[in-house]
């Protein structure tokens, strides 16, 4: 899978996650990729993402491009078991 390359503005936003934890970028600006990069910068080892079902694949794909293991949990708990 192709490695994800962030723009200068995306890198800047990713590095400011502590001072500016909310990202009000426009649609298509790469908020998912910026959030994943901010997670990598944080030093944390687990991240819970709650998103619309239509965005799960975006999170998974962008995570793979940043060498992160993303495990989607779709459906009700019995369906995930």
C-alpha angles and dihedrals in degrees: 000000000000117000114246114242117201124211122239090259092050091050091049091051091047091053093051097056093118096051095034108027095167121076115202095174120148124266110285095022093119101256092157092054091045091051092050091049090049088052090052090049092050096068091229118137101208133047130184114204120192110192145143114290088243090062098049093091090049091055092045095047095045090047092053089051089055093048093252124139108234119188111192115212105203128176131007120327093261090054091050094051 
